[in-house]
Amino acid sequence: MTESPISTTGQPAPTNVRLEDPQEYFFSQLLPFDAIRPIYAPEFAHAGDAPLLVDELVMGVAIRDEAKAYPVSVLRFREMVDDELSGLPILVTW
């Protein structure tokens, strides 16, 4: 029989205590829920043909022997790309 790594002889661990806060907070919501539509059918170009700057940021995904790059300049406005890579469904998000 193996011993448990947790000691039961010491004091119990303190728990988080919720403090009452009488202040009401208002957070303005700039966009309604689901206001930014994902990209469902992304279009790609070969790296040499892509209209990107040399130092432009991309988010790269590689699975098995396939790789794709998603420009951050596009993801800033659309935030999600629903795609497929090496036969697997993926969701690229920023």
N, C-alpha and C positions, 0 to 999 in steps of 0.2 A: 504494500500500500504506500502511495506517495503522499507527502504532506502538501497541504495547500500553501502557496506562496503568500497568501493573505493572512495576517495575524488577526485572530479574533479576541486576543487578550487585551489589546490596547483600547484606547478611547475611540468611540465611533467618529468617523470623519464628519466634519461640519457640512451641513447642506446649504445650498443657496437660499438666502432669505429674500423674499420679495419685499421691497420697501414701498410704502404707499407714497404716491406722488400726486398731490392735489392739483398740480399744474396741468392744464389741457394744452396739447400741442396740435398745431395745424400744419400739415404738410401739403403744399399745393401740388396737385398732379398735373403736369404739363400736357401729357398725352393720355388719352383714354386707354383702357386695357386692350391689348392686341392691336394698337394703332400702327405699329411697325410691322409690315408684312415680311415674312421670310422669303428667300429666293428658293423657288421650288425646281427650277430648270436652269441651272447655271450653264453659261457658255464659256468655253475655254479656248485658249490659243497656245501654240507652242511657245516655249520660253523666249525664243529669239524673235517671235512675231508679236509678243504681248506689248501693248502700249503703256509700259511702266517705266518709271525713272530708274536709274541704276541703283539708287539708295532707297527706293520705295519699300516699305514694310509689307511683308506677306505672312500669312499664317499657312504653314506647310503641314500636310498630312501625308504619311507614307504607310501603306499596308502592303505586305508581301513585295511584289515587284512593280507596284504602281504608286505614283505620287502625284499630288495636285497642290497648287498654291492658290490661296485666296487673298486678294489684295485687301489690306486693312482699310484703305481709302473707301472701298465699297462696303466693307463690314461695318464701318462707322455709321452708315446710314441705314443699312438693312439688318444688321446684327446677327442674322441666322441664315445659314445655307443648308437646305435639306438635299443631300447628295448621296451618291453611291461610289464606293471605291473598292476595287478588287472583289466585286460582287457582294459587298457588305454595305448596309445602309449606315450613313454617318450624318451627324448634325454638327456643323461647324458654327461656333458662336463666338461673339466678341463681347 
